[in-house]
């Protein structure tokens, strides 16, 4: 499945661009993530992005700036 860029649609700068893609989760994981997001006043998408960013930082897998 191709990844869709949102740069043109939002006018975002290229370094801020986000890509859309489908993510399949079990109902149990989805429910747990939604509750966690609600507890931290984030959207589900925002919570998933936050958790992934923290995991990437912790594992030192982000490219150096």
SULSUL-V642670 format. One record per residue. N is the residue number from 0. PSI is psi as a letter, one per 30 degrees, with the letter a starting at -180 (NA if undefined). NEAR is the number of other C-alpha atoms within 10 Angstrom. D_FIRST is the distance of its C-alpha to the first C-alpha in Angstrom with 1 decimal. Layout:
<<N PSI NEAR D_FIRST> <N PSI NEAR D_FIRST>>
This chain:
<<0 k 5 0.0> <1 l 8 3.8> <2 k 10 6.5> <3 k 10 9.3> <4 k 14 12.8> <5 g 15 15.7> <6 e 15 18.5> <7 e 10 19.6> <8 e 7 19.5> <9 f 10 21.7> <10 g 10 23.7> <11 l 12 23.0> <12 l 10 24.1> <13 e 11 21.6> <14 f 7 22.7> <15 g 9 22.1> <16 k 13 18.6> <17 k 15 16.1> <18 k 10 12.3> <19 k 10 10.6> <20 l 10 8.1> <21 k 8 8.6> <22 k 5 11.3> <23 k 7 13.1> <24 l 10 16.8> <25 l 8 19.9> <26 e 9 22.2> <27 e 9 24.8> <28 e 11 22.7> <29 e 13 21.5> <30 e 13 25.2> <31 e 12 26.5> <32 e 19 24.2> <33 e 18 25.1> <34 e 14 28.8> <35 e 16 28.6> <36 e 18 27.1> <37 e 13 29.8> <38 e 9 32.4> <39 g 10 31.5> <40 h 11 31.1> <41 l 15 27.4> <42 l 14 24.5> <43 e 17 22.1> <44 e 12 19.5> <45 e 12 22.4> <46 e 18 23.5> <47 e 16 20.2> <48 e 12 20.1> <49 e 14 23.8> <50 e 13 23.6> <51 e 12 20.8> <52 e 14 22.9> <53 e 12 26.0> <54 e 13 24.6> <55 e 13 23.5> <56 e 12 27.0> <57 e 10 28.8> <58 g 9 27.2> <59 h 10 27.8> <60 f 10 24.2> <61 k 11 24.1> <62 k 7 25.1> <63 k 5 28.7> <64 NA 3 29.3>>
